[in-house]
Amino acid sequence: MCILKVANSTVTLNVTTPIIFYSTTCITMTMFFRVARNWPKLVRDVSHVEELDPSYNHAVTYRCNITCGVVLFLALVEHILSLLSAFAGAMTCYPKKPIYEGFVEHFYPWVFNFIPYTPFLGMLTQFLHFQSTFIWNFSDLFVICMSYYLTSRLEHVNKKLLAAQGKYLPELFWRSTRENYGRATQLVRRVDDVISGIVFISFANNLFFICLQLFNTLEDGIKGTGECSSRVKKATFLGGYEAAVYFLFSLVYLITRSVAVSLIASQVNTASTVPAPVLYDVPSPVYCIEVQRFLEQIHGDKVALSGLQFFSVTRSLLLTVAGTIVTYELVLFQFNSSPQDQSGSFIDNATSTLVPARQY
């Protein structure tokens, strides 16, 4: 129905965003089905590494729980603000309709422009929308938690190396440590083979919706006036500033979460480079072929999560994404410029309804 709406409307950013959101949600679900099929073998690989080099870091579990709690709470706040914004818009644009009917017709026009409203259909559409929102937040959390674990495996090896820095240790120690490091990096590559699709769609989603919310904030949200602002308004929850509050909070939340995903996932790459300075400090009398092989192993291949091998998640990626956002923001302003009719007035089209981004 989103496609039908695009086919029957002037193509604008607000019209095409639902297609992008629900399409990426379907792709994310497909990626998770792929992860589920490969999960048993991945668990066996993890179990094998744990048996050969046991390590249980309680801090990893704690960090995962805290991160999930904070992200899901902020996602819930964002969702509530989007609903308040939509309710306020519905009260303004559809003052003669019942509140809930006006809300769902206003919030999901690509459904109710083609299908008559019923309370059941309204609740079903809202449930599917909430589920889609959760899936997208969960994909970021999944990447974060997997990054926590992989980083902890590499840090387990790094702790042994840092404790041995500058000491005179036998060749057997360096061989054992090199093999443990090799198993940890192989585990990173195995996990990346399984979840790289989720990493890719997570970063792509974050990039697009940061651009979208920044566009909405700059174009309309800062003014605090949503759609139908020229009409007589009923008293609203935040005095007419629901759209402004939602867009601003959503933008800050998206940027913060995206930066967190990037930095936490990049720790895998950072942890993989820690052994090199330690190996350079090995005393000459005990320098051996195992140390040389260890150094070649570290510098010979990049250890990092990737997005379908299109990019590797490192700290420098964050600056690249920031530059890309600036570029695409200019493209969005150009793409969404309102068409004009022959008399010079802007075309009033029913599809220009402001719809809270990412909450489609």
C-alpha positions as CSV (number, residue, x, y, z in Angstrom):
1,M,0.0,0.0,0.0
2,C,3.0,2.3,0.5
3,I,3.9,1.6,-3.1
4,L,0.3,2.4,-4.2
5,K,0.5,5.7,-2.3
6,V,3.7,6.6,-4.1
7,A,2.2,5.7,-7.5
8,N,-0.8,7.9,-6.8
9,S,1.0,10.9,-5.3
10,T,3.7,13.4,-6.0
11,V,7.0,11.8,-4.9
12,T,8.2,13.5,-1.7
13,L,10.4,12.4,1.2
14,N,7.4,11.8,3.5
15,V,5.8,9.6,0.9
16,T,8.8,7.4,0.2
17,T,10.0,7.1,3.8
18,P,7.4,4.4,4.8
19,I,8.5,2.2,1.8
20,I,12.2,2.5,3.0
21,F,11.3,1.8,6.6
22,Y,9.2,-1.2,6.0
23,S,11.5,-2.6,3.3
24,T,14.5,-2.4,5.6
25,T,12.4,-4.0,8.3
26,C,11.7,-7.0,6.1
27,I,15.3,-7.2,5.0
28,T,16.4,-7.1,8.7
29,M,14.0,-10.0,9.5
30,T,15.4,-11.9,6.6
31,M,18.9,-11.3,7.9
32,F,17.9,-12.6,11.3
33,F,16.4,-15.7,9.8
34,R,19.8,-16.3,8.2
35,V,21.5,-15.8,11.6
36,A,19.1,-18.3,13.2
37,R,20.0,-20.9,10.6
38,N,23.7,-20.4,11.3
39,W,23.4,-19.9,15.0
40,P,23.8,-23.5,16.2
41,K,27.1,-23.9,14.3
42,L,28.3,-20.5,15.6
43,V,27.5,-21.5,19.2
44,R,29.6,-24.7,18.6
45,D,32.5,-22.5,17.4
46,V,32.2,-20.3,20.4
47,S,32.1,-23.3,22.7
48,H,35.2,-24.7,21.2
49,V,37.1,-21.5,21.7
50,E,35.9,-21.2,25.3
51,E,37.0,-24.8,26.1
52,L,40.5,-24.2,24.8
53,D,40.9,-20.8,26.5
54,P,38.2,-20.5,29.3
55,S,37.1,-16.9,30.1
56,Y,34.0,-15.6,31.7
57,N,33.7,-11.9,32.1
58,H,30.8,-10.8,34.3
59,A,31.2,-7.3,33.1
60,V,30.1,-8.3,29.6
61,T,26.7,-9.5,30.9
62,Y,26.4,-6.4,33.0
63,R,27.2,-4.1,30.1
64,C,24.8,-5.9,27.8
65,N,21.9,-5.7,30.3
66,I,22.5,-2.0,31.0
67,T,22.8,-1.1,27.3
68,C,19.7,-3.0,26.4
69,G,17.7,-1.3,29.2
70,V,18.9,2.2,28.3
71,V,18.4,1.8,24.6
72,L,14.9,0.2,24.9
73,F,13.8,2.8,27.4
74,L,14.9,5.7,25.2
75,A,13.3,4.0,22.2
76,L,10.0,3.8,24.2
77,V,10.2,7.5,25.0
78,E,10.8,8.3,21.4
79,H,7.8,6.1,20.3
80,I,5.6,7.8,22.9
81,L,6.6,11.3,21.6
82,S,5.9,10.2,18.0
83,L,2.4,9.1,19.1
84,L,1.8,12.4,20.9
85,S,2.9,14.3,17.8
86,A,0.6,12.2,15.7
87,F,-2.3,12.7,18.1
88,A,-1.8,16.4,18.1
89,G,-1.7,16.5,14.3
90,A,-4.9,14.4,14.1
91,M,-6.7,16.7,16.5
92,T,-5.7,19.6,14.3
93,C,-6.3,18.0,10.9
94,Y,-9.3,15.9,11.7
95,P,-11.2,17.9,14.4
96,K,-14.6,16.4,13.6
97,K,-13.5,12.7,13.7
98,P,-13.2,10.5,16.8
99,I,-9.7,10.9,18.3
100,Y,-8.4,7.4,17.6
101,E,-9.9,7.2,14.1
102,G,-8.3,10.5,13.2
103,F,-5.0,9.4,14.8
104,V,-4.7,6.2,12.7
105,E,-5.8,7.9,9.5
106,H,-3.3,10.6,10.1
107,F,-0.4,8.4,11.2
108,Y,-0.9,5.6,8.6
109,P,-2.4,7.4,5.5
110,W,-0.8,4.8,3.1
111,V,-3.3,2.2,4.7
112,F,-6.4,4.2,5.3
113,N,-6.3,6.1,2.0
114,F,-7.1,2.8,0.3
115,I,-8.9,0.7,3.0
116,P,-11.9,1.9,5.1
117,Y,-11.1,2.4,8.8
118,T,-12.2,-0.2,11.4
119,P,-11.0,-0.3,15.0
120,F,-9.5,-3.8,14.5
121,L,-7.5,-2.7,11.4
122,G,-6.3,0.4,13.3
123,M,-5.0,-1.7,16.2
124,L,-3.5,-4.3,13.8
125,T,-1.7,-1.6,11.8
126,Q,-0.4,0.0,15.0
127,F,0.8,-3.4,16.3
128,L,2.8,-4.1,13.1
129,H,4.2,-0.6,13.3
130,F,5.4,-1.1,16.9
131,Q,6.9,-4.5,16.0
132,S,8.8,-2.9,13.1
133,T,10.2,-0.2,15.4
134,F,11.3,-2.8,17.9
135,I,13.0,-4.9,15.2
136,W,15.1,-1.9,14.1
137,N,16.2,-1.1,17.6
138,F,16.9,-4.7,18.3
139,S,19.3,-4.9,15.3
140,D,21.5,-2.2,16.8
141,L,21.4,-3.9,20.2
142,F,22.3,-7.2,18.6
143,V,25.4,-5.6,17.0
144,I,26.4,-4.0,20.3
145,C,26.1,-7.1,22.4
146,M,28.0,-9.3,19.9
147,S,30.7,-6.6,19.8
148,Y,30.9,-6.6,23.6
149,Y,31.6,-10.4,23.6
150,L,34.1,-10.4,20.8
151,T,36.0,-7.5,22.4
152,S,36.1,-9.4,25.7
153,R,37.6,-12.4,23.9
154,L,40.4,-10.3,22.5
155,E,40.9,-8.4,25.7
156,H,41.3,-11.8,27.5
157,V,44.4,-12.5,25.3
158,N,45.6,-8.9,25.7
159,K,45.6,-9.1,29.5
160,K,48.0,-12.0,29.4
161,L,50.3,-10.2,26.9
162,L,50.2,-6.9,28.9
163,A,51.2,-8.8,32.0
164,A,54.1,-10.3,30.2
165,Q,55.4,-7.1,28.6
166,G,59.1,-6.8,28.9
167,K,59.6,-10.1,30.6
168,Y,61.9,-13.0,29.7
169,L,59.4,-15.7,28.7
170,P,60.0,-19.0,26.8
171,E,59.0,-19.7,23.3
172,L,56.2,-21.9,24.5
173,F,54.4,-19.0,26.1
174,W,54.5,-16.9,22.8
175,R,53.3,-19.9,20.8
176,S,50.4,-20.6,23.2
177,T,49.4,-16.9,23.3
178,R,49.6,-16.6,19.5
179,E,47.3,-19.6,19.1
180,N,44.8,-18.2,21.5
181,Y,44.9,-14.9,19.6
182,G,44.4,-16.7,16.4
183,R,41.4,-18.5,17.7
184,A,39.9,-15.2,18.9
185,T,40.4,-13.5,15.6
186,Q,39.0,-16.6,13.7
187,L,35.9,-16.3,15.9
188,V,35.6,-12.6,15.0
189,R,35.6,-13.6,11.3
190,R,33.2,-16.4,11.9
191,V,30.7,-14.1,13.7
192,D,31.2,-11.5,11.0
193,D,30.3,-14.0,8.3
194,V,27.0,-14.6,10.1
195,I,26.0,-11.1,11.2
196,S,27.6,-8.8,8.6
197,G,24.2,-8.4,6.9
198,I,22.7,-7.0,10.1
199,V,25.7,-4.7,10.6
200,F,25.2,-3.4,7.0
201,I,21.5,-2.8,7.4
202,S,22.0,-1.2,10.8
203,F,24.5,1.3,9.6
204,A,22.4,2.1,6.4
205,N,19.3,2.6,8.5
206,N,21.0,4.8,11.0
207,L,22.5,6.9,8.2
208,F,19.2,7.4,6.3
209,F,17.1,8.2,9.4
210,I,19.6,10.6,10.9
211,C,19.5,12.5,7.6
212,L,15.7,12.3,7.6
213,Q,15.3,13.5,11.2
214,L,17.9,16.3,10.7
215,F,16.0,17.4,7.6
216,N,12.6,17.3,9.5
217,T,14.1,19.3,12.4
218,L,15.7,21.9,10.3
219,E,12.7,22.3,7.9
220,D,9.8,22.1,10.4
221,G,10.6,20.8,13.8
222,I,12.4,23.8,15.2
223,K,9.5,26.0,14.4
224,G,7.3,23.8,16.5
225,T,4.5,23.8,13.9
226,G,3.5,20.6,12.3
227,E,1.1,20.1,9.5
228,C,-2.3,21.9,9.3
229,S,-0.7,24.7,11.4
230,S,-2.9,27.3,9.6
231,R,-6.0,25.7,11.0
232,V,-7.6,26.5,14.3
233,K,-6.1,24.1,16.8
234,K,-7.5,22.4,19.8
235,A,-5.5,22.4,23.0
236,T,-2.7,19.9,22.6
237,F,-0.4,18.1,24.9
238,L,2.7,20.3,24.5
239,G,1.0,23.5,23.3
240,G,1.6,22.8,19.6
241,Y,5.2,21.9,20.0
242,E,4.8,18.1,19.9
243,A,6.4,17.8,16.4
244,A,9.4,20.0,17.5
245,V,10.0,18.0,20.7
246,Y,9.6,14.7,18.9
247,F,12.0,15.5,16.0
248,L,14.6,17.0,18.3
249,F,14.5,14.1,20.8
250,S,14.5,11.6,18.0
251,L,17.5,13.3,16.3
252,V,19.6,13.3,19.5
253,Y,18.6,9.7,20.3
254,L,19.5,8.5,16.8
255,I,22.8,10.3,16.7
256,T,23.7,9.0,20.2
257,R,22.7,5.4,19.4
258,S,24.5,5.4,16.1
259,V,27.7,6.8,17.6
260,A,27.4,4.2,20.4
261,V,27.0,1.4,17.8
262,S,30.0,2.6,15.8
263,L,32.3,3.1,18.8
264,I,31.4,-0.2,20.5
265,A,31.7,-2.2,17.3
266,S,35.0,-0.5,16.5
267,Q,36.5,-1.7,19.8
268,V,36.9,-5.2,18.2
269,N,39.3,-3.7,15.7
270,T,41.1,-1.6,18.4
271,A,41.5,-4.6,20.7
272,S,43.0,-6.7,17.9
273,T,45.9,-4.2,17.5
274,V,46.9,-4.1,21.2
275,P,49.4,-7.0,21.1
276,A,51.7,-5.3,18.6
277,P,53.4,-2.8,21.0
278,V,53.9,-5.7,23.5
279,L,55.6,-7.8,20.9
280,Y,57.9,-5.0,19.9
281,D,59.1,-4.9,23.6
282,V,60.1,-8.5,23.7
283,P,63.7,-8.6,25.0
284,S,66.3,-9.6,22.3
285,P,67.5,-12.7,24.1
286,V,64.1,-14.3,24.0
287,Y,62.9,-13.0,20.6
288,C,62.0,-16.0,18.6
289,I,60.2,-17.2,15.5
290,E,56.9,-17.4,17.4
291,V,57.1,-13.6,18.2
292,Q,57.8,-12.9,14.5
293,R,54.9,-15.0,13.4
294,F,52.6,-13.3,16.0
295,L,53.6,-9.8,14.6
296,E,53.0,-10.9,11.0
297,Q,49.6,-12.4,12.0
298,I,48.6,-9.0,13.6
299,H,49.7,-6.9,10.7
300,G,48.7,-9.3,7.9
301,D,45.0,-9.0,8.1
302,K,42.4,-6.5,9.5
303,V,40.3,-7.9,12.3
304,A,37.0,-6.1,12.5
305,L,33.3,-6.5,12.0
306,S,32.1,-5.4,8.5
307,G,28.9,-4.6,6.6
308,L,28.8,-7.4,4.0
309,Q,32.5,-6.7,3.4
310,F,31.6,-3.3,1.9
311,F,33.2,-1.5,4.9
312,S,35.0,-2.4,8.1
313,V,33.8,-0.9,11.4
314,T,36.7,1.1,12.7
315,R,37.0,4.4,14.5
316,S,37.7,6.2,11.3
317,L,34.3,5.1,9.9
318,L,32.6,7.5,12.2
319,L,34.2,10.5,10.6
320,T,33.3,9.1,7.1
321,V,29.7,8.7,8.1
322,A,29.6,12.2,9.5
323,G,30.8,13.6,6.1
324,T,28.3,11.4,4.3
325,I,25.4,12.8,6.4
326,V,26.3,16.4,5.4
327,T,26.3,15.4,1.7
328,Y,23.0,13.5,1.8
329,E,21.4,16.3,3.8
330,L,21.9,18.6,0.8
331,V,20.5,15.9,-1.5
332,L,17.4,15.6,0.7
333,F,16.7,19.3,0.7
334,Q,16.9,19.2,-3.1
335,F,14.8,16.1,-3.5
336,N,12.0,17.3,-1.2
337,S,11.7,20.8,-2.6
338,S,7.9,21.3,-3.1
339,P,6.7,21.4,-6.7
340,Q,4.8,24.4,-7.9
341,D,1.9,24.7,-10.2
342,Q,1.7,27.1,-13.2
343,S,0.3,29.9,-11.0
344,G,3.3,29.7,-8.8
345,S,1.5,28.4,-5.7
346,F,2.6,25.3,-4.0
347,I,0.6,22.2,-4.8
348,D,-1.5,21.1,-1.9
349,N,-1.4,17.3,-1.8
350,A,-2.8,15.0,0.7
351,T,0.4,13.1,0.9
352,S,2.4,16.0,2.5
353,T,1.1,15.0,5.9
354,L,3.9,15.1,8.4
355,V,4.5,11.6,9.5
356,P,7.0,11.0,12.4
357,A,10.1,9.5,10.9
358,R,11.2,5.9,11.6
359,Q,7.8,5.4,13.3
360,Y,6.2,4.1,10.2
